[in-house]
Amino acid sequence: MPDEESAIRIQEVASRLCLDLHLNGRLIAPERYHVSLLGIALEGCEPSAGPSVELVKTMVQAADTISAGGFAVSFDQVMSFSPKAGMYPLVLSSSDEMPALSALHDGLRRAMLARGFQGRCTFTPHLTVLYDRRIVAATGLHPIRWTVNDFVLIHSFSGQTRYEQLGRWPLNRTPSAV
């Protein structure tokens, strides 16, 4: 998740893009901005209920094993992704590789797989700012950068505009021996 200053800057850029590109989608609130490292579909869970205590415990155990240092991320373009229910996610993305972010994704994915969770192998770093019916081709923008100092386990309530943070792990720490 971006720091507060970066989130405000992202919101300003997203607001300007809405005006410049004549987009009608509702902006995502800055406190919900995040770069998804690994999406995990929880089969059999009621969307409004969230994961069970046991599932959260297992995910926390996986996250506890991650060891990484802080690193910088930079997003220098905006584009639409494939539609979700007829709406195209407008995302910030990067024209450059982000090896430290990819390594964090890989480590988390391996830790989750070792505990029986399935997660996508492919990883395209991005931050969604809104959903709109219009398609926006990849367009450069002045880079938005911040330092990643932690990662967060988030339950996204399907079809709702809310998240619940289930855990937060600082980077530059010694992992738990699990």
N, C-alpha and C positions, 0 to 999 in steps of 0.2 A: 504494500500500500504506500502511495506517495506520502511524504511529509506534508504538513499543513500548508506551507508556502507553495510547494509544487502543486498541490491539489487546487489551490486558488488560481494559480497560473493556468492549469489545465482547464478550469471552468471558464476563465476569461477567453482562452483560445477557442474552446467549444462554442461559447456564446457568439463570438465573432464569426466562426464558421457557419453557424446557423443563419446569421444575417447574410453573409457573403454568398452562401450556396442555396439560400432560400429553402432551408430545411424546416419542417414542422414538428419533428419529434421532440419529445420532452427530454431535457437534459437529465442525466443521471446526477444525483446529489454528490458533491465532492467527498463526503464521508464514506461513500460507497465505491469510490475509485479503487481499482486493484488490478494487478496483473495476475491472471490465473496461471498458477504453476501446474496444477493437476486437477482436473475435474473428475470426481468420483460419483457415479450414479449409484444410489443406494436402492437396490431392488427390494421391493416389498415394503418400503417405508411410505407412510402416509405423508404427502408433500408438506402439509401444514404442521406435522408433528416433529419432523426432523429425525436424525439418527438416534438409535438407542444409546443408553449409557455405555453398554459394552462396546458398540461400534466406535463411539467417541474415544473410549479408553484405548482401543487398539490403534486408532489413528494417532492419538497422542503418543503412544509408545513408538510408533514409526517415526514421527516427527522428532522425538527425543534423540534419535540416533544420528540426526543430521549435524554435520560439522562443516561450516563454511565461514569464510570471512566476509565482511561487508564489501560492497562493490557498487559501482556507478551503473545506472541505466540511462539510456538516452533515446528519446522517441522523436524522429524528425520527419515523419510523414503521417498523413491522414488518408483513410480509405474505407470503403464499405467491405464488409465480409458477407458471406453467404447468408441468405435471409433466415430468420427465425419467425415462424408464423406470419410470413408476408412482410415482415419489417427487416430492414438491413441494418445490422450493427455498424455504426460509424466508430472506427477505432483509430487510436494513435498507434503507430507501429514504427519499426526502425529499418532503415536501409542497410544497417550494419549488423554483423553478428554480435551477439552479447554472450560470450562464452561462459562468464561466471553465472549468469542467469540460467543458461542452458544446463550448466553443471548442477545447479541447485535443483532444477526440474528433474534431471536424471537421478540424482541421489534420492530425492523424495519418491520418485516413481519406483525405484528399486526397493526402498524401504516399505512402501505400501504393497507392492507385489509380494514381497516376502511374508506379508501378513494376510495374503489372500484377496487383496483388493485389485481390481482391474483399473488401469488408467491408460490413456492414449500414449502411444510411443512418440507421435509427432508433437512438436511444440512450436508454436508461432507466437512469440511474445507480442502482446498487444494490451491496450487499455481501452475499454469501451466507454464512450462519452454519451451516446444516445442511440436510439433506434428510429429509423425513418423509412418511408416508402421509396425514397429516391436513392439511386446508386451513385456513389462518389468514387471516381477513379483516383488512384494513388496520386497524391499531391504533396509536394514538399512543404515543410514548415520550419520555422526557427526551432532548433532542438529544445526539447524540454528534458532536463536532467535532474536526477536526484540520487542520493546515496541510499542504497538498500541496507538497512541495519537489522532487519528482522523479517520473519515471515509469519503468516497468520493462517490458522485453520478457520474457515468460514463456512457456515451453513447458509446457503442461499435458498430462501423459501420460494419454491417454484411458483411462478405466476404472480408473485407479490414483489413489492419494491422494498424488501427489507432483508437484512443479513443479521446473523448472530455470530459473533466471534466466539469460537470454542477453545481457542488456545493461541498463544503468541510465543515465538521463540527468537531470542536475540541471536544474531550472527556473532562470530568471534567468541564463541563459548566452547567449552568442552562438552561433547555429547554424553548423555546418560549411557551407562553400560546396561543395555537391555538384552 
